[in-house]
């Protein structure tokens, strides 16, 4: 576990620990052993990983189609058009430095 997360990690808060080793099918199988009724990402970087198994189990989920948009807030802006079929363009500027925003 990265040191930055260690202070807020309380092992007693969890019934089990499943470590994703890169194989989604294996991780889903390990989680399935615990008969989950919900999957919640414990940290922001776990959003995409939590979305895929939640779909596999048929749980209430945000779905994996837009998982990366929930992590990359710049991608979030056009996401409503993808979901609702909006045709109106969304104005957006990606700020990558301390320079003033250009509009």
C-alpha positions in Angstrom: 0.0 0.0 0.0 1.4 3.4 -0.9 2.4 5.3 2.3 0.0 8.2 1.5 -3.0 5.9 2.1 -1.7 4.1 5.2 -2.9 6.6 7.8 -6.5 6.4 6.6 -6.6 2.6 6.1 -8.3 0.8 9.0 -8.1 -3.0 8.3 -10.9 -3.7 10.8 -13.3 -1.7 8.6 -13.2 -4.6 6.0 -14.4 -8.2 6.1 -11.8 -9.2 3.5 -9.0 -7.9 1.3 -9.0 -8.6 -2.4 -6.0 -7.3 -4.3 -6.4 -6.8 -8.0 -3.4 -8.3 -9.8 -4.4 -7.1 -13.3 -6.7 -10.0 -14.3 -10.3 -8.7 -14.0 -11.9 -12.1 -14.3 -9.8 -13.4 -11.4 -10.6 -10.3 -9.3 -14.4 -10.7 -10.1 -14.2 -14.3 -9.0 -12.5 -13.5 -5.7 -15.0 -10.7 -5.0 -17.9 -13.0 -5.9 -16.9 -15.4 -3.1 -18.1 -12.7 -0.7 -21.6 -12.3 -2.3 -21.5 -8.5 -2.6 -24.7 -6.5 -2.5 -22.8 -3.3 -3.4 -19.3 -2.2 -4.6 -17.9 1.2 -3.6 -14.5 2.5 -4.7 -12.5 3.2 -1.6 -10.4 5.8 -3.3 -10.7 7.8 -6.5 -8.3 5.6 -8.4 -10.5 2.6 -7.8 -13.5 4.0 -9.7 -12.9 2.1 -12.9 -12.0 -1.1 -11.1 -15.2 -1.0 -9.0 -17.5 -0.2 -12.0 -16.6 -3.3 -14.1 -17.3 -6.0 -11.4 -20.5 -4.1 -10.3 -21.8 -4.6 -13.8 -20.8 -8.2 -13.8 -22.7 -8.8 -10.6 -25.8 -6.9 -11.8 -25.5 -4.5 -9.0 -26.7 -0.9 -9.0 -23.8 0.9 -10.8 -22.7 3.9 -12.7 -21.6 1.5 -15.4 -18.2 1.2 -16.9 -18.9 3.1 -20.2 -18.1 6.5 -18.7 -15.8 5.4 -15.8 -12.8 7.2 -17.2 -14.9 10.4 -17.5 -15.6 10.3 -13.8 -11.9 10.2 -13.1 -10.8 12.8 -15.7 -13.0 15.8 -15.0 -12.2 17.4 -18.4 -13.9 14.4 -20.0 -16.9 14.8 -17.7 -18.1 17.9 -19.7 -19.1 16.1 -22.9 -20.4 13.1 -21.0 -24.0 14.3 -20.6 -24.2 14.5 -24.4 -23.2 10.9 -24.6 -25.7 9.8 -22.0 -28.7 11.9 -23.1 -27.9 12.4 -26.8 -27.6 16.2 -26.4 -26.7 18.1 -29.5 -25.8 21.4 -27.9 -22.0 21.9 -27.8 -20.4 22.2 -24.4 -17.8 25.0 -24.0 -14.7 23.8 -22.2 -11.1 24.9 -21.7 -8.5 22.5 -20.2 -6.2 24.4 -17.9 -2.8 22.7 -17.8 -0.7 25.5 -16.2 -1.0 28.6 -14.1 -1.7 30.7 -17.2 -5.0 32.6 -17.4 -7.8 30.8 -19.2 -8.4 31.7 -22.8 -12.0 31.8 -23.9 
